[in-house]
């Protein structure tokens, strides 16, 4: 949904809608509940975004879905206000977003905030064992088939062992 900033009423604007966002190559249905206030050219967005997201585990690579929710407390200013200013942002501007052409796109805000709310390392569960670096098996499903006593973490590059010790013939 696109909001015309100049048309935001003095008492603010309530937005309560279901949206479809494109996140990580998936269409993600989400619920956006926000209140938008305007003071001069500055726009404040407060509320919540929630969605069931399709994710891939960082340890075992399995896809799973999880309910994700993010509170919103954002400030936007017109990008035209900073045109011609120093390209560096002041400390107080680091939490400020910018809108262009008197328009605020709530779909972009929602997708951005959901992505930012995700942990860097997404796990399907705290007990996830991941995959074996030697044989590549999902250790949550089946056991490792690496030879006994062989440390799979140290097996990388074993096929190159001795490669540099060979005599090179011209």
LOMARKOL-428536 format. One record per residue (C-alpha): y, z, x; residue number from 1. Coordinates in pm, 1 decimal, padded with zeros to 6 digits. Each point is the difference from the previous one (the first is absolute). Layout:
% residues N
+----------+----------+----------+-----+
!        y !        z !        x ! pos !
+----------+----------+----------+-----+
!        Y !        Z !        X ! NUM !
...
+----------+----------+----------+-----+
END
This chain:
% residues 170
+----------+----------+----------+-----+
!        y !        z !        x ! pos !
+----------+----------+----------+-----+
!  00000.0 !  00000.0 !  00000.0 !   1 !
!  00342.3 ! -00086.5 !  00128.8 !   2 !
!  00289.8 !  00231.1 ! -00082.4 !   3 !
!  00356.4 ! -00132.8 !  00002.5 !   4 !
!  00193.4 !  00278.0 !  00175.0 !   5 !
!  00325.1 ! -00085.7 ! -00181.1 !   6 !
! -00180.0 !  00050.1 ! -00335.2 !   7 !
! -00131.9 !  00352.1 !  00069.7 !   8 !
!  00162.2 !  00221.9 ! -00267.1 !   9 !
!  00204.2 !  00307.1 !  00091.7 !  10 !
! -00278.3 !  00233.6 ! -00119.1 !  11 !
! -00251.5 ! -00183.6 !  00216.1 !  12 !
! -00304.5 ! -00205.5 ! -00083.4 !  13 !
! -00354.0 !  00121.0 ! -00067.9 !  14 !
! -00282.2 ! -00233.0 !  00096.1 !  15 !
! -00353.0 !  00082.2 ! -00112.2 !  16 !
! -00228.5 ! -00299.6 !  00039.9 !  17 !
! -00334.5 ! -00130.4 !  00114.8 !  18 !
!  00039.7 ! -00251.0 !  00282.4 !  19 !
! -00235.4 ! -00223.1 !  00195.0 !  20 !
!  00061.2 !  00010.9 !  00374.3 !  21 !
! -00149.8 ! -00214.0 !  00276.8 !  22 !
! -00107.4 !  00245.1 !  00272.2 !  23 !
! -00248.0 ! -00072.6 !  00281.0 !  24 !
! -00116.2 ! -00326.9 ! -00158.0 !  25 !
! -00083.5 !  00178.2 ! -00328.3 !  26 !
!  00172.7 ! -00002.1 ! -00336.5 !  27 !
!  00068.7 !  00367.5 ! -00057.1 !  28 !
!  00091.6 !  00133.4 ! -00344.5 !  29 !
!  00250.9 !  00283.2 !  00034.2 !  30 !
!  00206.6 !  00235.2 ! -00214.3 !  31 !
!  00370.0 !  00027.7 !  00081.4 !  32 !
!  00201.6 !  00287.0 ! -00149.3 !  33 !
!  00354.8 !  00014.6 !  00138.3 !  34 !
!  00356.8 !  00090.9 ! -00086.1 !  35 !
!  00269.0 ! -00217.8 !  00155.6 !  36 !
!  00356.7 !  00131.8 !  00043.8 !  37 !
!  00302.5 ! -00180.8 !  00134.3 !  38 !
!  00306.8 !  00148.3 !  00166.5 !  39 !
!  00239.8 ! -00272.5 !  00103.5 !  40 !
! -00216.4 ! -00252.7 !  00182.2 !  41 !
! -00260.6 !  00259.2 !  00103.7 !  42 !
! -00324.1 !  00010.2 ! -00201.6 !  43 !
! -00233.4 !  00301.8 ! -00007.5 !  44 !
! -00361.6 ! -00047.5 ! -00110.6 !  45 !
! -00206.5 !  00310.3 ! -00083.4 !  46 !
! -00343.5 !  00024.0 ! -00154.8 !  47 !
! -00361.9 ! -00079.4 !  00074.9 !  48 !
! -00231.2 ! -00295.1 !  00065.0 !  49 !
! -00377.7 !  00025.0 ! -00042.6 !  50 !
! -00279.9 ! -00252.4 !  00037.0 !  51 !
! -00373.0 ! -00035.8 !  00058.9 !  52 !
! -00011.0 ! -00184.6 !  00332.2 !  53 !
! -00280.9 ! -00195.3 !  00163.7 !  54 !
! -00030.1 !  00121.7 !  00359.8 !  55 !
! -00227.1 ! -00044.9 !  00303.8 !  56 !
! -00127.4 !  00305.0 !  00187.3 !  57 !
!  00121.3 !  00019.8 !  00361.2 !  58 !
! -00336.5 !  00137.8 !  00117.8 !  59 !
! -00273.7 ! -00187.5 ! -00189.2 !  60 !
!  00204.8 ! -00298.2 ! -00128.6 !  61 !
! -00136.3 !  00039.6 ! -00353.9 !  62 !
!  00236.1 ! -00087.0 ! -00283.1 !  63 !
!  00076.0 !  00271.6 ! -00252.9 !  64 !
!  00266.4 !  00078.5 ! -00256.7 !  65 !
!  00220.5 !  00305.9 ! -00016.1 !  66 !
!  00277.0 !  00124.6 ! -00225.3 !  67 !
!  00324.3 !  00009.1 !  00198.3 !  68 !
!  00327.4 !  00153.1 ! -00113.0 !  69 !
!  00338.6 !  00011.5 !  00169.6 !  70 !
!  00315.7 !  00184.0 ! -00101.2 !  71 !
!  00316.7 ! -00206.8 !  00022.6 !  72 !
!  00341.7 !  00126.7 !  00106.7 !  73 !
!  00180.9 ! -00301.5 !  00139.3 !  74 !
!  00357.8 ! -00110.7 !  00059.5 !  75 !
!  00104.6 ! -00367.2 !  00004.6 !  76 !
!  00326.2 ! -00160.0 !  00101.5 !  77 !
!  00105.2 ! -00364.8 ! -00014.8 !  78 !
! -00088.7 ! -00182.0 !  00321.1 !  79 !
!  00342.8 ! -00162.6 ! -00014.4 !  80 !
!  00157.7 !  00340.9 !  00081.2 !  81 !
! -00148.2 ! -00004.6 !  00349.0 !  82 !
!  00070.7 ! -00367.3 !  00072.2 !  83 !
!  00203.1 ! -00022.1 !  00316.7 !  84 !
! -00076.1 !  00361.2 !  00098.0 !  85 !
! -00194.4 !  00102.2 !  00307.1 !  86 !
! -00368.8 ! -00102.2 ! -00031.4 !  87 !
! -00095.6 !  00360.9 !  00074.2 !  88 !
! -00043.4 !  00235.5 ! -00291.5 !  89 !
!  00160.5 !  00343.2 !  00005.0 !  90 !
! -00231.5 !  00300.0 ! -00037.4 !  91 !
!  00105.8 !  00053.4 ! -00362.2 !  92 !
! -00086.7 ! -00364.1 ! -00078.9 !  93 !
! -00362.3 !  00020.2 !  00116.5 !  94 !
! -00114.7 !  00106.6 ! -00346.8 !  95 !
!  00210.9 ! -00264.2 ! -00172.5 !  96 !
! -00136.3 ! -00325.3 ! -00138.9 !  97 !
!  00208.7 ! -00303.3 ! -00075.0 !  98 !
!  00019.7 ! -00237.3 ! -00293.1 !  99 !
!  00137.2 ! -00352.7 ! -00008.5 ! 100 !
!  00190.5 ! -00202.8 ! -00259.7 ! 101 !
!  00048.2 !  00287.2 ! -00248.3 ! 102 !
! -00378.6 !  00019.9 ! -00054.8 ! 103 !
! -00260.1 !  00270.0 !  00058.5 ! 104 !
! -00366.6 ! -00109.4 ! -00020.2 ! 105 !
! -00215.1 !  00291.6 ! -00120.1 ! 106 !
! -00324.8 ! -00182.6 !  00085.5 ! 107 !
!  00102.9 ! -00020.1 !  00365.7 ! 108 !
!  00103.4 !  00367.4 ! -00001.3 ! 109 !
! -00330.7 !  00106.1 ! -00160.6 ! 110 !
! -00220.3 ! -00200.1 !  00240.1 ! 111 !
!  00197.4 !  00117.8 !  00303.1 ! 112 !
! -00019.6 !  00367.4 ! -00098.3 ! 113 !
! -00374.4 ! -00014.6 ! -00076.0 ! 114 !
! -00069.7 ! -00155.0 !  00341.1 ! 115 !
!  00222.1 !  00254.5 !  00176.2 ! 116 !
! -00177.5 !  00288.2 ! -00175.9 ! 117 !
! -00340.0 ! -00101.6 !  00140.9 ! 118 !
! -00134.3 !  00188.8 !  00302.3 ! 119 !
! -00023.0 ! -00198.5 !  00323.2 ! 120 !
! -00375.7 !  00048.4 !  00011.2 ! 121 !
! -00150.0 ! -00045.0 ! -00348.4 ! 122 !
! -00346.3 !  00154.1 ! -00044.8 ! 123 !
! -00249.7 ! -00042.4 ! -00283.7 ! 124 !
! -00075.8 !  00372.0 !  00042.3 ! 125 !
!  00047.2 !  00280.0 !  00252.4 ! 126 !
! -00372.1 ! -00006.2 !  00081.6 ! 127 !
! -00008.0 ! -00374.2 !  00078.2 ! 128 !
! -00212.5 ! -00057.7 !  00312.7 ! 129 !
!  00133.1 ! -00350.0 !  00067.6 ! 130 !
! -00192.7 ! -00278.7 !  00170.4 ! 131 !
! -00201.9 !  00018.8 !  00322.0 ! 132 !
!  00192.0 ! -00170.6 !  00282.7 ! 133 !
! -00331.2 ! -00115.2 !  00149.9 ! 134 !
! -00205.0 ! -00147.3 ! -00285.4 ! 135 !
!  00276.4 ! -00025.6 ! -00263.5 ! 136 !
! -00193.5 !  00181.5 ! -00274.8 ! 137 !
!  00183.1 !  00193.3 ! -00268.9 ! 138 !
! -00106.1 !  00355.0 !  00088.6 ! 139 !
!  00067.5 !  00116.2 ! -00358.5 ! 140 !
! -00277.8 ! -00230.0 ! -00124.1 ! 141 !
! -00256.8 ! -00018.0 !  00281.5 ! 142 !
! -00070.2 !  00142.8 !  00341.9 ! 143 !
!  00089.5 ! -00151.2 !  00333.1 ! 144 !
! -00260.2 ! -00233.6 !  00157.7 ! 145 !
!  00133.6 !  00021.0 !  00354.9 ! 146 !
! -00271.4 !  00087.1 !  00259.4 ! 147 !
! -00049.6 !  00375.4 !  00040.4 ! 148 !
!  00209.3 !  00153.2 !  00273.0 ! 149 !
!  00240.3 ! -00293.4 !  00007.8 ! 150 !
!  00356.7 !  00100.7 ! -00070.8 ! 151 !
!  00141.5 ! -00278.8 ! -00220.7 ! 152 !
!  00356.0 !  00095.6 !  00094.9 ! 153 !
! -00077.2 ! -00084.4 !  00362.3 ! 154 !
! -00199.2 ! -00315.5 ! -00071.1 ! 155 !
!  00298.0 ! -00228.5 ! -00041.0 ! 156 !
!  00006.3 ! -00267.6 !  00263.1 ! 157 !
! -00350.7 !  00070.1 !  00134.0 ! 158 !
! -00073.7 ! -00371.8 ! -00004.8 ! 159 !
!  00283.3 ! -00044.9 !  00251.4 ! 160 !
! -00143.5 !  00261.0 !  00236.5 ! 161 !
! -00066.0 ! -00162.8 !  00331.6 ! 162 !
!  00189.7 ! -00315.9 ! -00093.6 ! 163 !
!  00265.0 !  00060.9 !  00263.0 ! 164 !
! -00259.7 !  00088.0 !  00265.4 ! 165 !
! -00160.3 ! -00346.5 ! -00011.5 ! 166 !
!  00056.2 ! -00230.8 !  00289.8 ! 167 !
!  00234.4 ! -00277.5 ! -00094.5 ! 168 !
! -00106.1 ! -00339.0 !  00139.7 ! 169 !
!  00262.9 ! -00267.8 !  00054.3 ! 170 !
+----------+----------+----------+-----+
END
